[in-house]
Amino acid sequence: MLNSKQTNPKVKYWGVWLPVPTLLAILNSLFWTWLILKTVGYRENPVENAAQSIIDNF
């Protein structure tokens, strides 16, 4: 006969830790997106900004 107090206590906490990898993945992707955009410098559209200097060179 199984007693209800003898169940595995680790099983009932899986729902608490389930969103943790999802949050880590979101934060990780936001960080890398921010880093790439800051490093490359795509704050403004590069084609529109470069058009005037290209026209001036010719």
Secondary structure, 3 states (H helix, E strand, C coil): CCCHHHCCCCHHHHHHHCHHHHHHHHHHHHHHHHHHHHHHCCCCCHHHHHHHHHHHHC
